[in-house]
């Protein structure tokens, strides 16, 4: 099973909830917007990945399994 993570940059407001919930997967760029850490494109096995997506106040993060 493969995990895909998408961050809608048009929706992201830089609240940082994803970074707080799953710091091994998400970080924030220089402008404060969410981005995936290098090497964490598949969620890095983080048990908090889905919680991080749910914590996003604008629903900018989508996690799918394929």
N, C-alpha and C positions, 0 to 999 in steps of 0.2 A: 504494500500500500504506500502511495506517495501523497504527501501533504503539499498543497499549493496555498500560498499566502499572497493575497493582493491588498495593496494599500491604495485607496483612491485619493490621489494627491489633490484632487479638486474639492473633496469633502473634508480632508484633514484640517483641523483647526489648531493642532499643536498642543492639545491638552496634556499629552504625556502619560495618559492612563495606561497605555499599552506598555510603555517603558517601565512603569512602576510594577505592573503585573507580571511581565515576562522580560526581565532585563537581559536574559541570555539570548533573546531573539530580536528585540526592538531597541532602537536608539533614536535620537533626534538629530536632524541635520543642523547646519549652522543657523538656519532660520527657525528652528524649533519644531519642524514637521517630522512626522514619524518616518522611519526607514528601517529596513532589515539590516541586522549586523552581517558583515561578510561571513559567509559560511553557514548562516542560519536561515537560508532561503527555504528550507523544508521544515522549519520550526525547531530544529536542533534537538528534537525529542523532548521539548519542554512540556511538562504537564500543565503549565499555566497558559499555553498558547490560546486555547479557546476562551479562557477567562479574559485574556487581554483583548481579544476581539469583542467580547461582550461589554467590556469596560469602556470601549470607545463611545464617547457621548454622541457622536454623529454617525456611527456605523460605517466608518471608512475602511474597516478591515474585514476581509472575507477570507475564511479558511475552508478549503474543500479537500476532500480525500478522493484520490483516483487510483 
